[in-house]
Amino acid sequence: MNDPTTAATFADAGSPLRVLIVSEHASARYGGEAALPLHYFRVLRNRGVDVWLVTHARTRDELTQAYPGERRIHYVEDTRLHRLMWQIGKRLPAQIAYFTTGFVSRFAAQLTQRSIVKQLVADERIDVIHQPMPVSPREPSMMFGFGVPVIIGPMNGGMEYPPAFQRHRGPVERVMVRLGRLSAAALNHLMPGKRQAALLLVANARTRDALPSGLCPRVIELVENGVDLALWQPRDDAVPQAPPPVATFIYLGRLIDWKAVDLLLEAFADASRQAPMRLLIVGDGVERPRLESMASQLGIAAASDEDREGVWFAGWLTQATCARELLQADCLVLPSLLECGGAVVLEAMSMSKPVIATAWGGPLDYLDEHCGVLVSPRDRASLVEGLANAFVKLAQAPEECRAMGRKGREKVLRDYDWDVKVDRVMALYRRVCSEKPLAT
């Protein structure tokens, strides 16, 4: 089962579906995979589909502001265990925290979700349950035994660092990752959500290969990310835009080690000696103090956000503000070494912006030579050199830059619009609901 469009014949008119979205988080502020369940809920709700959402109370303020008075959102409250795991986890490397304290927290949340889901299935006559996250293909699920079909995914994972960057993980982290992968089959046997699911969705062949043995054999490839075209809009093409005298590049994302923003700064330092340019870094994280110090040492730090050249750290910004900043930029840069997805790549493409990215992981699923520049991560020196060359190339060729942006926009409209994606998912909902009912 490879092509999700084969399910289109099941998307015909019929009795209205009643859909329950279950996820640890549903948040645009958190970004990443946390945004996925929120998009499903948003689009289905806007279409008038009967849809419910179960998520963690950490997102209550955001969702209450977005959907005031919405009674179909149910929250898992924070517990002392959640708070303890968070306190311990923030002192650990991100990957170790994900596999240890993070897993305990997610498991505890799913246990609580089970009672909420069971009640909703009974009270609201739910037809299908969809669990979009966690997106890890190896993480077990507790969504089973409710008497209605469960769809899990799209999952996206199975990532390794590029061969030249394998040592980017410390020895303890490598051991923890190895143990997590070895234990995946056993955990999925004990927590059989993915074994008993009606359907598993994966973003790509890499993720399919990473699924533990013994899971549901019905697997369909469906792109993980999509774009909200109401937010990520390009300029009006009818309004001529004069080429700016200084090219502006933008990075959007967390400031953590595997995002490789340090390599980005080295590349910008080399490139800015060859052409006038500006780099805006939007995001926050544990790496920010080190990166700001590095920019100063390299002599590329801007004195303020008004400077026309240099590097400026803008910190965390709302999605709407990020969209405005991206609109003003000429090109997005994403040097990540461990990017499974990369929704920000699609957001830039939707705004007719070309993308410079590492040729590894998620960006390879979205970009080609017509809409971006992919830089091979053969080793640290060649990656820095390739990023610098891409900076200079696009800074000196504004017409080519804009042409690549237009091609990216065309690709997003064709393949990554959230409305198009939800059409495919609705077809899959109907498909599993049309088949033999599950035993209660």
Disulfide bonds with the S-S distance in Angstrom:
none
